[in-house]
Amino acid sequence: MTVSFAQIKASIPGAFEEGCSTRVVLDHVMSKWGVLVLSALSEGTLRWGELRRTVAGISEKMLASTLRTLADDGLVHRESFPTVPPHVEYSLTPLGEDLMARLLPLVEWVADNSERMLARS
């Protein structure tokens, strides 16, 4: 059953209103880099370098910022191992996995339709 935007707003008072936490989280999750980092991590645990190569075009600064934001939101888990050189792994939390089960169909839709959409411009 499909739920409408109006039904969501009616069931959660204040949802998506100016200044609401829903807008902040939506911005974090739906940003270009947020979607790409989360999508990459949906394949499994990745180290920094692997993640940077998978999300081609992201700067180190933007990757660090995006990972920090997604970790603060509870979507990404960061595990640091006490080795030399430092070894850090990133993975989705259960909340991140739940999100990606819902987001990946949208990512697939974009991949399937982007060429056709941009050909109209």
C-alpha positions in Angstrom: 0.0 0.0 0.0 1.4 3.4 -1.0 1.2 6.2 1.6 0.8 9.7 0.4 2.9 12.7 1.5 -0.2 14.2 3.1 -0.8 11.0 5.1 2.7 11.1 6.4 2.4 14.7 7.4 -1.0 14.1 9.1 0.4 11.1 11.0 3.5 12.8 12.3 2.7 16.3 13.6 5.2 18.9 12.3 6.9 16.5 9.9 8.7 18.3 7.1 7.8 21.8 8.4 10.5 24.5 8.4 13.0 23.8 11.2 11.8 20.2 11.7 14.3 17.4 12.3 12.8 15.5 9.3 14.1 18.2 6.9 17.6 17.9 8.5 17.7 14.1 8.1 16.2 14.3 4.6 19.0 16.7 3.6 21.7 14.4 5.1 20.3 11.2 3.5 19.3 12.6 0.1 22.4 14.8 -0.6 24.4 13.6 -3.6 27.3 12.4 -1.5 25.0 10.9 1.2 23.2 8.7 -1.3 26.4 7.6 -3.0 28.2 6.8 0.3 25.2 4.9 1.7 24.7 3.0 -1.5 28.4 2.0 -1.5 28.1 0.8 2.1 25.0 -1.2 1.2 27.4 -3.6 -0.5 29.2 -4.3 2.8 32.0 -3.0 5.1 34.6 -0.8 3.4 37.8 0.9 4.4 38.4 4.6 3.7 40.4 4.1 0.5 37.9 1.5 -0.9 35.0 3.9 -0.1 36.8 6.8 -1.8 37.4 4.8 -4.9 33.8 3.5 -5.0 32.4 7.0 -4.7 34.4 8.4 -7.5 34.8 12.2 -7.5 34.3 12.8 -3.8 37.1 14.8 -2.1 38.7 13.6 1.1 37.2 16.5 3.0 33.6 15.8 1.7 34.0 12.1 2.4 35.1 12.8 5.9 32.2 15.3 6.4 29.6 13.0 4.9 30.8 10.0 7.0 30.8 12.1 10.2 27.3 13.3 9.5 25.9 9.8 8.6 27.6 8.4 11.7 26.1 11.1 13.9 22.7 10.3 12.4 23.1 6.6 13.4 23.2 5.3 9.8 27.0 4.5 9.6 29.2 2.7 12.0 32.9 3.6 12.2 35.3 1.1 13.6 38.9 2.0 14.3 41.5 -0.7 14.8 44.7 0.1 16.8 47.2 -0.8 14.1 50.0 1.0 12.2 49.0 2.5 9.8 45.5 3.2 11.2 42.8 0.8 10.0 39.3 2.2 9.9 36.2 0.4 8.6 32.8 1.8 7.8 29.5 -0.2 7.6 25.8 0.5 7.8 24.1 0.2 11.2 20.8 -1.7 11.4 19.1 1.7 10.9 21.2 2.4 7.8 20.4 -1.1 6.4 16.7 -0.4 6.9 17.0 2.9 5.1 18.9 1.4 2.2 16.3 -1.3 1.8 13.9 1.6 1.0 16.4 3.8 -0.8 17.9 1.4 -3.2 14.7 1.0 -5.3 14.9 4.8 -5.9 18.6 4.6 -6.8 17.7 1.8 -9.3 14.9 4.0 -10.7 17.4 6.9 -11.2 19.9 4.6 -12.9 17.2 3.2 -15.2 15.7 6.6 -16.2 18.4 9.2 -16.0 19.5 8.9 -19.7 16.0 9.3 -20.9 15.2 12.2 -18.6 18.3 14.2 -19.6 17.8 13.5 -23.3 14.7 15.6 -23.0 16.7 18.7 -22.0 
